[in-house]
């Protein structure tokens, strides 16, 4: 089935759309919201030593001051409005903000009980140097720095980055997701977890196979997610695209990469995906050679337990929005304590 026909039959009434332009980039990770050219190893080292990154690495503001007294909390509706302005001015930045929120949260380990969004550790150069985070230090982290400066110690980086994710999703046409404030920034990089906790685009032999399903379950089960939540969170691939200069992969998942909807699932099911014949890593493409899927995308329709949720979400966008909202809220709160439910919208 041609992409154009699928689009006309599947796009929901009244959906907010933004004109696709030059879109966000991805690392060789599963996550959506992937923006920012991933430099080669030499360029990355150069970026990681740049003055702006040094500033980020040495900043350690938190809602608790040096004497242990709590600072007055920020006006989170005002913070959200400032973040929304960034996305409205340039919708292509929205997917990157979702990626930053995802990656700042997706390091949690339920056994060791470390990682997660609570310390805002992704601002440290040690965590930005992790393979899956390449490019974030020169994009989303920098874009949000003016917001942090505006609110100072009343706003932690950890709250800023996670709020940025839910605001971007809403601005790109997605659901309004519950969010809580009160994360306290770690003061130094000792809280940074080891590299390798984020999912990859391919695992085991090249191409989609059972090892990719096992990889997804290993990564997500470590955080406490089940199969349904894995598939729901994968639906964020409605946003963004891959670039050869970043992950090595190439192309968007959907024709509307700055619109959050259930089209990712519909396209997974209804397009005949074939291996792309090119010099880059193994990926799939549609017959029009405009869209792509990664091996860890295709495995969602090859694994029977994953497939039933792909079918569910392809046919019911409201159900997808509901389940995604719950899973994303859970992701952002993994490993945190003392949070307070906060109205931000």
Buried (B, 14 or more C-beta within 10 A) or exposed (E): BEBEEBBEEBBEEEEBEBEBEEBBBBBBBBBBBBBBBBBEEEEBEEBBEEEEBEEBBEBBBBBBEEEEEEBEBBEBEBBBEBBBEBBEEBBBBBBBBBBBBBBBBBBBBBEEEBBBBBBBBBBBBBBBBBBBBBBBBBBBBBBBBEBBEEBEBBBBBBBBBBBBBBBBBBBBBBBEBBBBBBBBBBEEBEBBBEBEBBBBBBBBEEBBBEBBBBBBBEBBBBBBBBBBBBBBBBBBBBBBBBBBEBBBBBBBBBBBBBBBBBBBBBBBBBBEBEEBEEEEBBBBBBEEEEBBBBBBBBBBBBBEBBBEBBBBBBBBBEBBBEBBBBBBBBBBBBBBEEBEEBEBE
